[in-house]
Amino acid sequence: MLDVPLWLWVAFAATVVVSLAVDLLAHRTAHIIGFKEAAAWSGLWVGLALIFGAVVFLVLGTTAGTEFTTAWLLEKSLSVDNLFVFAVIFAYFKVPRAYQHRVLFFGVIGALVFRGIFLSLGVAVVSRFTAVLFAFTAVLFYSTYKLLKGEEESFDPGRSLAVRMLRKIIPVRDEYAGAKFFVREAGKRVATPLLAVVAAIEAADLVFAVDSVPAVLAVSDDAFIVYTSNAFAILGLRALYFMLAGLLDRFHYLSKGLAIILGFIGVKLILQASHKMISPGIPEIPSPISLAVIVIVLTGSVVLSLRRPPPMGVPKQSDERRDASAATEQVEARSVDAPESPTDSPD
């Protein structure tokens, strides 16, 4: 494990808190986020991650810096699948586009908490039971198979455990009330659909953690590296969604590229486990090679997608996003501009 100075942990925590506060203040007024605004924010999040990575290089050494960069880029690429699920959730709940950033903001906060728990448990388990790495390898190879076969994760937002539990805890009304999560009706506090959307987003992140947690643990088993890289990847997820929501269909080879990456990480993980449990003579794949493979595969997937456009016909993901757009447009005018009920309570 790395000997991480306390000030670096404090610097990381301060960066996350300040960044979230600035983001929240900048988007305190609900509005539709366009491509230019999303690109600017995405550039900011990428810049922060690269600066922090440079600090890790200088303070903790080349190996730690390479592992951080590799883990961050890996989590960033795997998060692309989340974007498609966001579109499905927004379509299902007919979320007006002006409120989507608010939903994703609170979804990010929840993801930071839950990923921290899962990654801490993963690091603790791996440090005590190295054999679990073989189980993680099986998960990664299964995910690779599904991606290569074109099998999508089945996720029904309305039937997710988080949403069903929320409806048992508190009544959820059918109509939105501006950007509020709670309102008062007949003297009782009830939730708006916006809170159910946040619950669905959190449930989706738990599903994707099944792939991403084993993948990042294949890059590093140090708690500082795996959590900070995940955090910076998650922080930039909202801006990435608004920037690429209308462009992802053009990158139709990206899922195949992700499959290759997951398969490679699976091989790296099984070699790592075999090196520790079977024989030190079994070679491991160095982090610089992992980083190079991820960069090359991602770049190749994007370039190939642009050089070979998808055949005629509308992909499944296009249907989802088109449905999301149509659904949100139907309710946007009356949800965003409608006056709030005098019984509404502040959120």
C-alpha positions as CSV (number, residue, x, y, z in Angstrom):
1,M,0.0,0.0,0.0
2,L,1.1,3.5,-0.7
3,D,2.3,5.8,2.1
4,V,-0.1,8.7,1.2
5,P,0.5,11.9,3.2
6,L,-2.5,13.2,5.0
7,W,-2.4,16.5,3.2
8,L,-2.9,14.8,-0.1
9,W,-6.1,13.2,1.2
10,V,-7.2,16.6,2.5
11,A,-6.3,18.2,-0.9
12,F,-8.4,15.6,-2.7
13,A,-11.4,16.0,-0.4
14,A,-11.2,19.8,-0.7
15,T,-11.0,19.7,-4.4
16,V,-14.1,17.5,-4.6
17,V,-16.1,19.6,-2.1
18,V,-15.2,22.9,-3.7
19,S,-15.8,21.6,-7.2
20,L,-19.3,20.3,-6.3
21,A,-20.1,23.6,-4.5
22,V,-19.0,25.7,-7.6
23,D,-21.0,23.4,-9.9
24,L,-24.1,23.6,-7.7
25,L,-23.9,27.5,-7.6
26,A,-23.3,27.7,-11.3
27,H,-26.4,25.6,-12.0
28,R,-28.6,26.9,-9.2
29,T,-31.1,28.1,-11.8
30,A,-32.7,25.3,-13.8
31,H,-31.9,25.6,-17.5
32,I,-31.2,23.4,-20.5
33,I,-27.5,22.7,-20.8
34,G,-26.2,23.1,-24.4
35,F,-23.2,21.5,-26.1
36,K,-20.8,24.5,-25.5
37,E,-21.6,24.7,-21.8
38,A,-21.3,21.0,-21.4
39,A,-18.0,20.9,-23.3
40,A,-16.6,23.7,-21.1
41,W,-17.5,21.9,-17.9
42,S,-16.2,18.6,-19.3
43,G,-12.9,20.3,-20.1
44,L,-12.8,21.6,-16.5
45,W,-13.3,18.1,-15.0
46,V,-10.7,16.5,-17.3
47,G,-8.3,19.3,-16.5
48,L,-8.8,18.8,-12.7
49,A,-8.2,15.1,-13.1
50,L,-5.0,15.6,-15.1
51,I,-3.7,18.2,-12.6
52,F,-4.4,15.8,-9.7
53,G,-2.7,13.0,-11.6
54,A,0.4,15.2,-12.1
55,V,0.4,15.8,-8.3
56,V,0.2,12.1,-7.7
57,F,3.2,11.6,-10.1
58,L,5.2,14.2,-8.2
59,V,4.3,13.1,-4.7
60,L,3.8,9.3,-4.9
61,G,6.0,8.4,-7.8
62,T,5.8,7.3,-11.4
63,T,4.1,4.0,-10.7
64,A,1.3,5.5,-8.6
65,G,0.8,8.3,-11.2
66,T,0.6,5.8,-14.0
67,E,-1.9,3.7,-12.1
68,F,-4.1,6.7,-11.3
69,T,-4.1,7.8,-14.9
70,T,-4.9,4.3,-16.1
71,A,-7.7,3.8,-13.6
72,W,-9.2,7.2,-14.3
73,L,-9.2,6.6,-18.0
74,L,-10.6,3.1,-17.6
75,E,-13.5,4.3,-15.4
76,K,-14.1,7.2,-17.7
77,S,-14.5,4.9,-20.7
78,L,-16.6,2.4,-18.8
79,S,-18.9,5.2,-17.7
80,V,-20.1,5.7,-21.4
81,D,-22.5,2.8,-20.8
82,N,-24.1,4.9,-18.0
83,L,-25.0,7.6,-20.4
84,F,-27.4,5.3,-22.3
85,V,-29.1,4.3,-19.1
86,F,-29.5,7.9,-18.1
87,A,-31.4,8.4,-21.4
88,V,-33.7,5.5,-20.5
89,I,-34.4,6.8,-17.0
90,F,-35.1,10.3,-18.2
91,A,-37.5,8.9,-20.8
92,Y,-39.3,6.7,-18.4
93,F,-39.9,9.5,-15.9
94,K,-40.3,12.1,-18.6
95,V,-37.8,14.4,-16.9
96,P,-37.8,18.0,-18.3
97,R,-34.3,18.7,-19.7
98,A,-33.9,21.7,-17.5
99,Y,-34.0,19.5,-14.4
100,Q,-31.7,16.7,-15.6
101,H,-28.5,18.3,-14.3
102,R,-30.0,18.7,-10.8
103,V,-30.9,15.0,-10.9
104,L,-27.4,13.9,-12.0
105,F,-25.8,16.3,-9.5
106,F,-27.4,14.4,-6.5
107,G,-26.8,11.1,-8.3
108,V,-23.1,11.9,-8.4
109,I,-23.0,12.6,-4.7
110,G,-24.7,9.2,-4.0
111,A,-22.3,7.5,-6.4
112,L,-19.3,9.0,-4.6
113,V,-20.5,7.6,-1.3
114,F,-21.5,4.1,-2.6
115,R,-18.4,3.7,-4.8
116,G,-16.3,4.6,-1.7
117,I,-18.0,1.8,0.3
118,F,-17.7,-0.8,-2.5
119,L,-14.1,0.1,-3.3
120,S,-13.1,0.0,0.4
121,L,-14.7,-3.4,0.7
122,G,-13.0,-4.6,-2.5
123,V,-9.6,-3.5,-1.3
124,A,-10.1,-5.1,2.1
125,V,-11.2,-8.4,0.6
126,V,-8.4,-8.5,-2.0
127,S,-5.8,-7.8,0.6
128,R,-7.0,-10.8,2.7
129,F,-8.3,-13.2,0.1
130,T,-6.3,-13.0,-3.1
131,A,-8.4,-15.8,-4.6
132,V,-11.3,-13.4,-5.0
133,L,-9.4,-11.9,-8.0
134,F,-10.3,-15.0,-10.0
135,A,-14.0,-14.3,-9.3
136,F,-13.5,-10.7,-10.4
137,T,-11.9,-12.1,-13.6
138,A,-15.0,-14.2,-14.3
139,V,-17.2,-11.0,-13.9
140,L,-15.0,-9.1,-16.4
141,F,-14.9,-12.0,-18.9
142,Y,-18.7,-12.3,-18.7
143,S,-19.1,-8.5,-19.3
144,T,-16.8,-8.8,-22.2
145,Y,-18.9,-11.6,-23.7
146,K,-22.1,-9.6,-23.3
147,L,-20.6,-6.6,-25.0
148,L,-19.2,-8.6,-27.9
149,K,-22.6,-10.3,-28.3
150,G,-24.4,-7.0,-28.2
151,E,-26.4,-7.9,-25.1
152,E,-27.5,-4.9,-23.2
153,E,-28.1,-4.7,-19.4
154,S,-31.8,-4.9,-18.8
155,F,-32.7,-2.0,-16.5
156,D,-36.3,-1.1,-15.8
157,P,-36.2,2.2,-13.8
158,G,-39.7,1.9,-12.4
159,R,-39.1,-1.6,-11.1
160,S,-35.6,-1.0,-9.6
161,L,-35.3,-1.8,-5.9
162,A,-34.4,1.7,-5.0
163,V,-37.5,3.2,-6.6
164,R,-39.8,0.5,-5.1
165,M,-38.3,1.1,-1.6
166,L,-38.8,4.8,-2.0
167,R,-42.4,4.4,-2.8
168,K,-42.9,2.3,0.3
169,I,-41.2,4.9,2.5
170,I,-42.9,8.0,1.2
171,P,-45.8,8.7,-1.3
172,V,-44.6,9.8,-4.7
173,R,-46.9,12.2,-6.6
174,D,-47.3,12.0,-10.4
175,E,-46.6,15.6,-11.3
176,Y,-43.3,17.5,-11.1
177,A,-43.2,20.7,-8.9
178,G,-40.4,22.7,-10.5
179,A,-37.0,21.5,-9.3
180,K,-38.3,20.4,-5.9
181,F,-37.9,16.9,-4.4
182,F,-40.6,17.3,-1.8
183,V,-43.9,19.2,-1.6
184,R,-46.8,19.3,0.9
185,E,-50.2,18.1,-0.1
186,A,-53.1,18.1,2.4
187,G,-50.7,18.8,5.2
188,K,-48.5,15.8,4.4
189,R,-45.0,15.8,2.8
190,V,-44.8,13.8,-0.4
191,A,-42.0,13.2,-2.9
192,T,-42.0,14.4,-6.5
193,P,-41.0,12.2,-9.4
194,L,-37.6,14.0,-9.3
195,L,-36.7,12.1,-6.2
196,A,-37.7,8.8,-7.8
197,V,-35.4,9.7,-10.7
198,V,-32.4,10.2,-8.3
199,A,-33.2,6.8,-6.7
200,A,-33.2,5.2,-10.2
201,I,-29.9,6.8,-11.1
202,E,-28.3,5.5,-7.9
203,A,-29.7,2.0,-8.6
204,A,-28.2,2.1,-12.1
205,D,-24.8,3.1,-10.7
206,L,-24.9,0.0,-8.4
207,V,-25.5,-2.2,-11.4
208,F,-22.5,-0.7,-13.3
209,A,-20.3,-1.0,-10.2
210,V,-20.4,-4.7,-10.7
211,D,-18.1,-4.2,-13.7
212,S,-16.2,-1.1,-12.8
213,V,-15.1,-2.1,-9.3
214,P,-13.3,-5.3,-10.4
215,A,-11.8,-3.5,-13.4
216,V,-10.2,-0.7,-11.3
217,L,-9.0,-3.2,-8.7
218,A,-7.1,-4.9,-11.6
219,V,-5.2,-1.7,-12.1
220,S,-4.4,-1.0,-8.4
221,D,-5.3,-2.4,-5.0
222,D,-4.4,0.8,-3.2
223,A,-7.4,2.6,-1.7
224,F,-6.2,6.1,-2.5
225,I,-5.6,5.3,-6.2
226,V,-8.8,3.4,-6.8
227,Y,-11.1,5.9,-5.0
228,T,-9.6,9.1,-6.3
229,S,-9.6,7.9,-9.9
230,N,-13.2,6.8,-9.6
231,A,-14.2,10.1,-8.0
232,F,-12.7,12.2,-10.8
233,A,-14.3,10.0,-13.4
234,I,-17.7,10.3,-11.7
235,L,-17.4,14.1,-11.3
236,G,-17.2,14.5,-15.0
237,L,-20.0,12.2,-15.9
238,R,-22.8,14.8,-16.0
239,A,-20.9,17.1,-18.4
240,L,-20.0,14.1,-20.5
241,Y,-23.7,13.1,-20.7
242,F,-24.9,16.6,-21.9
243,M,-22.0,16.9,-24.3
244,L,-22.3,13.5,-26.0
245,A,-26.0,12.7,-25.6
246,G,-26.6,13.4,-29.3
247,L,-23.4,12.0,-30.6
248,L,-22.9,8.6,-29.1
249,D,-24.7,6.8,-31.9
250,R,-21.8,7.8,-34.2
251,F,-19.3,5.9,-32.1
252,H,-21.0,2.5,-32.8
253,Y,-17.6,0.6,-32.4
254,L,-17.1,2.0,-28.9
255,S,-18.9,-1.0,-27.3
256,K,-16.6,-3.4,-29.1
257,G,-13.6,-1.3,-27.9
258,L,-14.9,-1.5,-24.3
259,A,-15.2,-5.2,-24.7
260,I,-11.6,-5.5,-25.7
261,I,-10.5,-3.3,-22.8
262,L,-12.5,-5.4,-20.3
263,G,-11.1,-8.6,-21.8
264,F,-7.6,-7.2,-21.5
265,I,-8.1,-6.1,-17.9
266,G,-9.5,-9.6,-17.2
267,V,-6.3,-11.1,-18.5
268,K,-4.2,-8.6,-16.5
269,L,-6.2,-9.6,-13.4
270,I,-5.8,-13.4,-13.8
271,L,-2.0,-12.9,-14.4
272,Q,-1.9,-10.8,-11.3
273,A,-3.7,-13.4,-9.2
274,S,-1.6,-16.2,-10.6
275,H,1.6,-14.3,-9.8
276,K,0.6,-13.9,-6.2
277,M,-1.0,-17.3,-5.6
278,I,0.7,-19.8,-7.9
279,S,4.2,-18.6,-8.8
280,P,6.2,-15.3,-8.8
281,G,7.6,-16.4,-12.1
282,I,4.2,-15.8,-13.8
283,P,4.6,-12.3,-15.4
284,E,2.3,-9.4,-14.6
285,I,1.2,-6.7,-17.1
286,P,2.8,-3.3,-16.1
287,S,0.6,-0.3,-15.7
288,P,2.2,1.7,-18.5
289,I,1.3,-1.1,-20.9
290,S,-2.3,-1.1,-19.6
291,L,-2.5,2.6,-20.1
292,A,-1.2,2.3,-23.6
293,V,-3.7,-0.4,-24.5
294,I,-6.6,1.6,-23.2
295,V,-5.6,4.7,-25.1
296,I,-5.0,2.8,-28.3
297,V,-8.2,0.8,-28.2
298,L,-10.4,3.9,-27.3
299,T,-8.8,6.0,-30.0
300,G,-9.1,3.2,-32.6
301,S,-12.8,2.6,-31.7
302,V,-13.6,6.3,-32.2
303,V,-11.6,6.7,-35.4
304,L,-13.0,3.5,-36.9
305,S,-16.5,4.6,-36.0
306,L,-16.0,7.9,-37.8
307,R,-14.4,6.3,-40.8
308,R,-17.2,3.6,-41.1
309,P,-20.5,5.1,-40.3
310,P,-23.2,2.8,-39.0
311,P,-25.4,1.1,-41.6
312,M,-28.9,2.5,-42.4
313,G,-31.3,1.9,-39.6
314,V,-31.8,3.3,-36.2
315,P,-29.8,1.7,-33.4
316,K,-31.5,0.8,-30.1
317,Q,-29.7,3.6,-28.3
318,S,-31.1,6.2,-30.8
319,D,-34.6,5.0,-30.0
320,E,-34.0,5.5,-26.3
321,R,-32.7,9.0,-26.7
322,R,-35.3,10.0,-29.3
323,D,-38.0,8.8,-26.9
324,A,-36.3,10.7,-24.1
325,S,-36.3,13.9,-26.1
326,A,-39.9,13.5,-27.2
327,A,-41.1,12.7,-23.7
328,T,-39.3,15.6,-22.1
329,E,-40.5,18.0,-24.7
330,Q,-44.1,17.0,-24.0
331,V,-43.9,18.0,-20.3
332,E,-41.2,20.6,-20.5
333,A,-43.4,23.6,-21.1
334,R,-45.9,22.9,-18.4
335,S,-43.3,21.6,-15.9
336,V,-40.7,24.3,-16.2
337,D,-42.9,27.3,-16.6
338,A,-45.9,26.2,-14.5
339,P,-46.5,28.1,-11.3
340,E,-45.8,26.2,-8.2
341,S,-48.6,25.2,-5.8
342,P,-48.9,27.5,-2.8
343,T,-48.7,24.4,-0.6
344,D,-45.2,23.5,-2.0
345,S,-42.5,23.4,0.6
346,P,-38.9,24.3,-0.1
347,D,-36.7,21.3,-1.0
